[in-house]
Amino acid sequence: MKESNLAITILGSIAVGAILGVFFAPAKGCKTRRVIRDKSTAIKNNLLNSSEKIANVISPIISDLKNESRQISRNSKGINKDAKINLNNLKDINEATIFE
C-alpha cells in the first residue's frame, strides 16, 4: 500500500511542477528550447575540446611507456640469456669438481 501512495505522490508532484512551470515560465517555450540547445551545444564543444587536449597530453605519455616497456622486455631477454649461460657455467664447474 505504501508503494502505491509513493507512486501517486511522485506522479502528482510531477504534474503540479509541470503546471507551475507553464504558468511561471520566464520565457516562451521556443526561446527556452533555444537557450537549452545553445547551452547544450556549448557544453558539448567544451567537452570535445577538453577531451582533445587530454588526448594530446596522454598520447605522448602512452607512446613513451610503450617504448620503455619494449626496452625492458628486450633487456630482460638479455638478462635471462646471461643467467642461463651463467647457470650452465656453474653446472660445468660443479661437474668438473665432482669428477676430480
C-alpha positions in Angstrom: 0.0 0.0 0.0 2.8 2.4 0.8 4.4 1.9 -2.7 1.2 2.9 -4.5 0.9 6.0 -2.3 4.5 6.9 -3.1 3.9 6.4 -6.8 0.8 8.6 -6.7 2.7 11.3 -4.7 5.5 11.3 -7.2 3.2 11.5 -10.2 1.1 14.2 -8.6 4.3 16.2 -7.8 5.4 15.9 -11.4 2.0 17.1 -12.7 1.9 20.1 -10.3 5.5 21.0 -11.2 4.7 20.9 -14.9 1.6 23.1 -14.5 3.5 25.6 -12.3 6.4 25.6 -14.8 4.0 26.5 -17.6 2.4 29.4 -15.7 5.6 30.8 -14.3 8.0 30.2 -17.1 10.2 33.3 -17.7 10.2 32.9 -21.5 8.2 31.3 -24.2 8.9 27.7 -25.0 10.7 28.3 -28.3 13.1 30.8 -26.5 13.7 28.3 -23.6 14.4 25.5 -26.1 16.8 27.7 -28.0 18.7 28.6 -24.7 18.8 24.9 -23.7 20.1 24.0 -27.2 22.7 26.7 -27.2 24.0 25.8 -23.7 24.0 22.1 -24.6 26.0 22.8 -27.8 28.5 24.9 -25.8 28.9 22.1 -23.2 29.4 19.5 -25.9 32.0 21.7 -27.6 33.8 22.3 -24.3 33.8 18.5 -23.6 35.2 17.8 -27.1 37.9 20.4 -26.7 38.8 19.1 -23.3 39.0 15.5 -24.5 41.2 16.6 -27.4 43.5 18.4 -25.0 43.6 15.4 -22.7 44.3 13.1 -25.7 47.2 15.4 -26.8 48.7 15.2 -23.4 48.2 11.5 -22.9 49.3 10.2 -26.3 53.0 11.0 -26.0 53.0 9.5 -22.5 51.4 6.3 -23.7 53.9 6.2 -26.6 56.8 6.6 -24.2 55.5 3.9 -21.9 55.2 1.5 -24.8 58.8 2.2 -25.9 60.1 1.8 -22.3 58.2 -1.5 -21.9 59.7 -2.8 -25.2 63.1 -1.8 -24.0 62.5 -3.5 -20.6 61.4 -6.6 -22.4 64.5 -6.7 -24.6 66.7 -6.1 -21.5 65.0 -8.9 -19.6 65.5 -11.3 -22.5 69.2 -10.5 -22.5 69.4 -10.9 -18.7 67.6 -14.3 -19.0 70.1 -15.4 -21.7 73.0 -14.3 -19.5 71.5 -16.1 -16.5 71.2 -19.3 -18.5 74.8 -19.0 -19.6 75.9 -18.5 -16.0 73.9 -21.4 -14.8 75.4 -23.7 -17.4 78.8 -22.5 -16.5 78.1 -23.3 -12.8 76.9 -26.7 -13.8 80.1 -27.3 -15.8 82.2 -26.1 -12.8 80.2 -28.3 -10.4 80.5 -31.3 -12.6 84.2 -30.7 -13.0 84.8 -30.6 -9.3 82.6 -33.7 -8.6 84.6 -35.8 -11.1 88.1 -34.7 -9.9 
